[in-house]
């Protein structure tokens, strides 16, 4: 992976972490959402982007990325219990954890695919 790709993945991953954190713990009226998309789909793909970008940015730390993104999902759902207009639910945490798993898996599959299709280096 080249340096530019890694930098873009780092920016996307950490930006996603900040946006997800805000969206999860903000009062329900301040929570951004996509029109015509169900909340489970939003949750799932938010964590796909988060985990996939970070797993792309830090390929040697993919196991840790998975553990941390699953921990973030569970922690943020628990934090919702502190906000009176929100409700942390195990179902939501499971959807987010599945998204994190899918994101890391996608990064692994793409890395393997790209390494097989990349032209051989001249050494």
C-alpha positions in Angstrom: 0.0 0.0 0.0 1.4 3.4 -0.9 1.8 6.3 1.5 -1.0 8.3 0.0 -3.5 5.5 0.4 -2.5 5.0 4.0 -2.9 8.7 4.8 -6.3 8.8 3.2 -7.4 5.7 5.2 -6.1 7.2 8.4 -8.1 10.4 7.8 -11.3 8.5 6.9 -10.9 6.1 9.8 -10.4 8.7 12.5 -13.0 11.0 11.1 -15.5 8.2 11.1 -14.6 7.5 14.7 -15.4 11.1 15.6 -18.6 11.3 13.6 -19.8 8.0 15.0 -19.1 9.1 18.6 -21.0 12.3 18.1 -23.9 10.6 16.4 -24.2 7.9 19.1 -24.0 10.1 22.2 -25.6 13.3 21.0 -29.3 14.0 21.9 -31.6 12.3 19.5 -32.7 15.6 17.9 -29.0 16.3 17.0 -28.3 12.9 15.6 -27.5 13.0 11.8 -29.1 10.4 9.7 -29.4 9.4 6.1 -32.9 9.8 4.5 -34.6 6.6 3.4 -32.0 4.4 5.1 -32.9 2.4 8.2 -30.9 2.9 11.4 -29.5 -0.6 11.4 -28.1 -0.1 7.9 -26.6 3.2 9.0 -25.0 1.6 12.1 -23.6 -1.3 10.2 -22.0 0.7 7.4 -20.7 3.3 9.7 -18.7 0.6 11.5 -17.7 -1.0 8.1 -16.2 2.3 7.1 -14.5 2.9 10.5 -13.0 -0.6 10.8 -12.2 -1.0 7.2 -10.4 2.3 6.9 -8.4 1.7 10.1 -7.5 -1.8 9.1 -6.3 -0.5 5.7 -4.3 2.3 7.5 -2.8 -0.1 10.0 -2.5 -3.5 8.3 -0.2 -4.9 11.0 -2.7 -4.1 13.7 -5.9 -5.5 12.2 -6.6 -7.7 15.2 -6.3 -4.8 17.5 -8.4 -2.6 15.2 -11.2 -5.3 15.4 -11.0 -5.5 19.2 -11.0 -1.7 19.6 -13.9 -1.1 17.2 -16.0 -3.8 18.9 -15.1 -2.2 22.2 -16.1 1.2 20.8 -19.4 -0.1 19.7 -20.2 -1.6 23.1 -18.9 1.4 25.0 -20.9 3.9 22.9 -24.1 1.9 23.3 -23.4 1.9 27.1 -22.7 5.7 27.0 -26.2 6.3 25.5 -27.6 5.3 28.9 -26.2 8.6 30.2 -28.2 10.7 27.7 -31.9 10.9 28.7 -33.2 11.1 25.0 -31.1 8.0 23.9 -31.3 4.3 24.7 -28.4 1.9 24.4 -29.6 -1.5 23.2 -27.8 -4.8 22.8 -29.3 -5.2 19.3 -27.6 -1.9 18.2 -24.3 -3.0 19.7 -24.4 -6.3 17.8 -25.2 -4.6 14.5 -22.2 -2.3 15.1 -19.9 -5.2 16.0 -20.9 -7.1 12.8 -20.1 -3.9 10.8 -16.7 -3.8 12.5 -16.0 -7.4 11.6 -17.2 -6.9 8.1 -15.0 -3.8 7.7 -11.8 -5.6 8.9 -12.7 -8.6 6.7 -13.2 -6.4 3.7 -9.8 -4.8 4.3 -8.1 -8.2 4.5 -9.8 -9.4 1.3 -9.0 -6.3 -0.6 -5.3 -6.4 0.6 -5.0 -10.0 -0.6 -6.7 -9.3 -3.9 -4.6 -6.2 -4.6 -1.4 -8.0 -3.7 -2.2 -10.8 -6.2 -3.1 -8.4 -9.0 -0.3 -5.9 -8.5 2.5 -6.1 -11.1 5.6 -7.8 -9.9 8.2 -5.4 -8.7 11.5 -5.3 -10.5 14.2 -6.1 -8.0 
